[in-house]
Amino acid sequence: MPPPALLRLCLCAAAAAASSFSLRGDHRLAGLFPLHAAARRDDTGLLVRGCDDATFKNHGYCLAQALRFAVEEINNSTTLLPNVTLGYEIYDTCSDSTNFHATLCALARKGRQEVQVLPSFQHYEPQAVAVIGPDSTQLSLTTAAVLSLFLVPEISYEASTELLSLKRLYPSFLRTIPSDRQQVKAIFSLLQRFGWTWVVLLGSDDTYGRVGLDGLQELLTASNVCVAYRGTLPANSDASNPELHNLVRILTDVKVNVTIVFSTRGSVVPFFEVVVQKNITDMVWVASEDWSLARAIWQVPGIQTVGSVIGMAVEKPEPTMLERFEAWKLWEEGAVAERGSSAEAGRHSAGSTRPDCTQRCAGCRALATAPDLYDAQGSFSVYSAVYAVAHGLHDLLGCASGTCSKGIVYPWQLLQKIRQVNFTLNKSRISFDDHGDIHKGFDIVMWKWLGPKWASDVIGTFRVNPDRLSIDPGKIPWNTEDGKAPSSVCSEACKPGEMRLQQSRHKCCFSCMACPPGTFLNTSDPFDCQACGLDKWAPAGSEVCFNRTTEFLSWSEPLSWALLALAVLLMLLIAALAVLFALNASTPVVKSAGGNACFLMLGSLACTCSSLFCYFGEPSQAACLLRVPLFAISFTVFLSCVATRSFQILCIFKLNARYPALYEAWMRRQGPVLFVAASTAAQVVLCVAIEAASPSVPRREYGVRDEWVVLECAQSAAADATTAYTLLLSAACFVLTYAGTDLPAAYNEAKSLTVSLLLHLGCSAAVLCSQGALRGQTETVARVLSTLGTLAALLGGYFVPRAFVILLRPHQNTAEHFQMVIQEYTRRLAAA
């Protein structure tokens, strides 16, 4: 079997390891921190050059001190790892090459300076059981890819890109800073909170900026926020770069009031220098976490004039931890001073025995300055990462019993335990989700200026699980003329009930148009008015639909009571006339009115009146089928009787002398009965045939008025046909009665009956002419009134005058009076 492959490390030029970079322990951590800025790039050899000739970074040094402080606290604890100590190796990751070198050093097999490549790493024991860091997204992607092959836990304190949450690619990566996915959600929630729908997105030209903007644009695209422009800040640039000047010009051209800058601080500094030069004011700048509190940004000359700056910041750590940290640093500096020199301190420490150029920082303590808020937040993230490893070891080594196991710790075992940790650290809950991201939100901070002095306030928070944004408006000092939150919209919001007409590819740019009648604007789709349901209606410019009013002639309405009262009075009048005529059936007046035919005529009028009850209440199947046939057939009986009686009188007084056989044949062959039966039968056949072919049924009519649902009977052909038949019969009656205007007074009701028939024809004509104009309840009332008017006119023109004679002029209700009238008529004819 061939020997396992070895990857040997190329050591740096000799350098004395400082005690602050190394500490022996039972289990060692590797800390990767940017103690210096990028090293020189002119190397052509294979050696990894040191970083101490580059620019010192106070932030990285503060983070390294936080790791040392956390390790010392844990080693002094009697409960967390009671009989086990933690050690560390701190590396300066000032460049890609030093970062990769530090990663390989952490992976080197324990006690050796080489990384052994094996078929399986289940029993591989590296120098470090876990790696803390590095800081940037770019460096973390490299480190995570290598460490994941060996399943060595890596906990970053500042790398926030969402790519590192992909466990398929980076299974051993965790972090104590919220991922950019949470930051993107926080920024999106902030835009929603203030109603900013027209924004510019700017990002740095690196993985951090590109992936962050991609995630944010994905959320904005699915919402009502539009991106007016998306640009990239050039890397390694200065204020003279024409690309920056072009970006600032575009900002003024697109006329937005809110710009989101998702960038690393190095790219933001020259950008704001140009913004100050171009005198852009009254802008709201939404800052990503990397630069929101960075000293290098707010120290740009004149930046206090650029507008309001709102940024994302990691949750502020508990002050007690920071106070202990600062006290420890003062004590540690005093202890070093007492030891006299770093060389002597190295002899007292159990430090590294092999020199490494990434583990020296000449004069770091002298160059270090007081930490700012950004340093404090980063320090707590490092502090949390170290404690997460310690709690993982606590569970893995069974320290809950009071004594920790001294067995070998393999990285993959520790990784499983770290993923499961859940503890409180200085009032902050430390736990990780399935993606290795900490359950942690953001503080929303806002810059404020007290003259030339910069400060920041926490104006709100964004918390996760569930996501929720809270803002305190009273803490926001808007840098605007009126002191209110500025708006940033492409088009002003439409009025309620107006839909948007999109005018460009941006859905936030639109004109407004009121929704037409019968439609409403659903808040879920502001670009389209939706039609109301059949039983609902809406006026123009409506946001909701209203229930239509059901329109029919109800039994309970006062108008219905009045009409029903009239119908009942007519029924009572008919009944009274029938009784009166029955009591006086043998008198000349009753006989001249038709004799027994009077009762048929009164009965038919009663049936005609009863058809009115089918017009009240909600239309039913029975009411719709009965109302027209009942009226038509009953009224046909009455008109047939009137026509028969008028024809008989004419025959007796006018035609009998000229055509004596005509009247004799009429009476002998039962002409009156046959005529009444035949005309009625024709009407019955007409009604039955048409109703069978096209029945009148209840229906809901929606086209009368927008706000009505008219309940009515469908107008069938039967109504028109029967109406035409009755009108024809009425016209025949009118002709016959008018021809008898010169008959004897006792037999002459032509004038009153003619007027009654004219009223009937007029009412029928009015109803026919108003069919298109009157609908719903009004149409029903018109039909009922027309029928009541017809009945009242016919009763008043035919039966009431005879009842008047019977009751008030009994002397005219005698055979002698009738003989006298006939004789007087005969003399008048003879004289003529």
Disulfide bonds with the S-S distance in Angstrom:
Cys12-Cys357 1.84
Cys51-Cys94 1.99
Cys226-Cys508 2.10
Cys361-Cys364 1.37
Cys399-Cys404 1.88
Cys490-Cys509 1.94
Cys494-Cys512 1.95
Cys515-Cys529 1.92
Cys532-Cys545 1.87
Cys624-Cys713 1.91
